[in-house]
């Protein structure tokens, strides 16, 4: 019987300021290496601050901000999460929501790029774009512009058996459609992964 490492422990932290309330995760470093946990926590916190900045909170005294997070994957020494921050400025037609996906190796603290999920020579952009194009057609998603391909650094997160690519508001479809998500089974990605891919940890 194979015994897999336990999930990392996550603690919620809060940023409270006038007109601002944001909750974000931090890895408890009691079990995992302090250096790795510190690196992960710094990246998370830095992204939280960047998302707050995007709302215009510091520039406009009428902007109200709320934020939270979701843990999408916490197993097999992989941690994948999303950070979401919403800002509304008085007088605006509607608020604006910003989101980041972050995926880490909990032993090293390394933040994965999309390209690092696949073998070095893999045509991952074309491979993933084909699946996204199929889903756009099947789900009848009304895109603002004809879809051609994903970005090489397309935002993503992992679940236990899928990689989920996503598009920010207005990036692919109108505001009313919100964030647009494209889950892709990790098993369909085996032709473009190798033994070094972190996805290999999730196949079984």
C-alpha positions in Angstrom: 0.0 0.0 0.0 1.3 3.4 -1.0 1.2 6.1 1.8 1.0 9.6 0.5 2.2 12.7 2.4 -0.5 14.5 4.3 -1.9 17.9 3.2 -0.1 21.0 4.5 -1.8 22.9 7.2 -3.3 26.2 6.1 -4.1 29.2 8.3 -6.2 32.1 7.4 -4.9 35.6 7.9 -6.8 38.9 7.6 -6.0 42.4 6.3 -8.3 44.9 7.9 -8.2 48.5 6.9 -10.9 51.1 6.4 -13.0 50.0 3.4 -10.9 46.8 3.0 -11.3 43.3 4.3 -9.2 40.6 2.7 -8.6 37.0 3.9 -5.7 35.1 2.6 -3.9 31.7 3.3 -0.5 31.0 4.8 1.2 27.6 5.1 2.0 26.5 8.7 5.7 25.8 8.7 5.7 23.4 11.6 5.7 20.3 9.5 7.3 21.5 6.2 10.6 23.2 5.9 10.6 26.8 7.2 12.3 28.1 4.1 9.8 26.4 1.7 6.8 27.6 3.7 8.3 31.1 4.0 8.8 31.3 0.2 5.2 30.1 -0.5 3.8 32.6 2.1 5.8 35.5 0.6 4.5 34.7 -2.9 0.9 34.5 -1.7 1.1 37.7 0.3 2.8 39.6 -2.6 0.0 38.5 -4.9 -2.6 39.6 -2.4 -1.1 43.0 -2.3 -0.9 43.2 -6.1 -4.6 42.2 -6.4 -5.5 44.9 -3.9 -3.5 47.4 -5.9 -5.4 46.5 -9.1 -8.7 47.7 -7.5 -7.4 51.2 -7.1 -7.9 51.1 -3.3 -5.0 53.4 -2.6 -5.9 56.0 -5.2 -9.6 56.3 -4.5 -11.0 56.9 -1.1 -14.4 55.6 -2.2 -13.2 52.2 -3.3 -14.3 49.3 -1.1 -12.4 46.0 -1.3 -13.1 42.4 -0.2 -11.1 39.3 -0.8 -10.8 35.7 0.0 -9.3 32.4 -1.3 -10.0 28.8 -2.2 -7.8 25.8 -1.8 -8.2 23.8 -5.0 -5.6 21.1 -4.3 -3.7 20.1 -1.2 -2.2 16.7 -1.6 0.8 14.7 -3.0 3.0 17.6 -1.9 1.3 20.0 -4.3 -0.7 23.1 -3.2 -2.9 24.9 -5.7 -5.1 27.8 -4.8 -6.9 30.9 -6.0 -6.9 34.4 -4.6 -9.9 36.6 -5.4 -10.3 40.3 -4.7 -13.3 42.4 -5.4 -13.3 46.2 -5.6 -16.1 48.6 -6.0 -15.7 52.4 -6.5 -18.6 54.7 -5.8 -20.3 55.7 -8.9 -19.1 52.8 -11.1 -21.5 50.8 -13.1 -20.3 47.7 -11.3 -17.4 46.4 -9.3 -14.4 44.5 -10.6 -13.1 41.2 -9.5 -9.5 40.0 -9.9 -8.2 36.5 -9.5 -4.9 34.7 -9.4 -4.1 31.0 -9.5 -1.0 29.8 -7.7 0.4 26.2 -7.7 3.4 25.3 -5.5 5.6 22.4 -4.7 5.4 22.4 -0.9 8.8 20.8 -0.4 10.8 23.4 -2.3 8.4 26.3 -2.2 8.6 26.5 -6.0 5.8 28.3 -7.9 5.0 26.4 -11.1 4.5 28.1 -14.4 2.1 26.5 -16.9 5.0 25.5 -19.1 6.6 23.6 -16.2 3.7 21.2 -16.0 4.8 19.6 -19.3 8.0 18.2 -20.9 10.4 20.9 -22.1 9.7 20.4 -25.8 6.0 19.9 -25.5 3.6 21.9 -27.8 1.4 22.5 -24.8 -0.1 25.8 -26.0 -1.4 24.2 -29.2 -2.5 21.0 -27.2 -4.4 23.0 -24.6 -5.8 25.5 -27.1 -7.4 22.7 -29.0 -9.3 21.5 -25.9 -10.3 25.1 -25.0 -11.6 25.7 -28.5 -13.7 22.5 -28.3 -15.2 23.5 -25.0 -16.0 27.0 -26.3 -18.0 25.5 -29.1 -19.7 22.8 -27.0 -20.6 25.2 -24.2 -21.6 27.9 -26.7 -19.5 30.5 -25.0 -20.0 33.9 -26.8 -16.4 35.2 -27.0 -15.6 38.9 -27.5 -13.2 38.0 -30.3 -12.7 34.8 -32.2 -10.6 32.4 -30.1 -7.2 31.5 -31.5 -5.0 30.2 -28.7 -4.3 30.4 -25.0 -1.4 32.4 -23.7 1.8 30.6 -22.9 1.4 31.8 -19.3 -2.4 31.3 -19.2 -3.7 31.5 -15.6 -4.5 28.1 -14.1 -4.9 26.0 -11.0 -4.9 22.2 -10.3 -7.5 20.0 -8.9 -6.9 16.3 -8.0 -7.5 15.1 -11.6 -7.7 18.3 -13.7 -5.9 21.4 -14.7 -8.2 24.3 -14.9 -7.4 27.2 -17.2 -9.3 30.4 -16.7 -9.8 33.8 -18.2 -10.3 37.1 -16.3 -13.3 39.3 -16.7 -13.6 40.8 -20.2 -10.6 38.8 -21.3 -12.6 36.2 -23.3 -16.3 37.0 -22.8 -18.5 39.8 -21.6 -18.6 40.9 -17.9 -21.9 39.1 -17.4 -20.3 35.7 -18.0 -17.8 36.3 -15.2 -14.6 34.3 -15.1 -14.5 31.6 -17.8 -13.0 28.2 -16.7 -11.8 25.3 -18.8 -11.2 22.1 -16.9 -9.0 19.6 -18.7 -8.4 16.1 -17.5 -4.8 15.3 -16.6 -5.1 11.9 -18.3 -5.6 13.6 -21.6 -2.3 15.5 -21.0 -0.1 12.4 -20.8 1.2 12.8 -24.3 2.8 16.1 -23.4 4.1 15.3 -19.9 7.2 13.3 -18.7 8.4 11.7 -15.5 9.4 15.1 -14.1 5.9 16.6 -14.5 4.2 17.4 -11.2 1.0 16.1 -12.8 2.5 12.6 -12.5 1.8 12.7 -8.8 -1.9 12.9 -9.4 -2.5 10.1 -11.9 -3.2 7.5 -9.2 
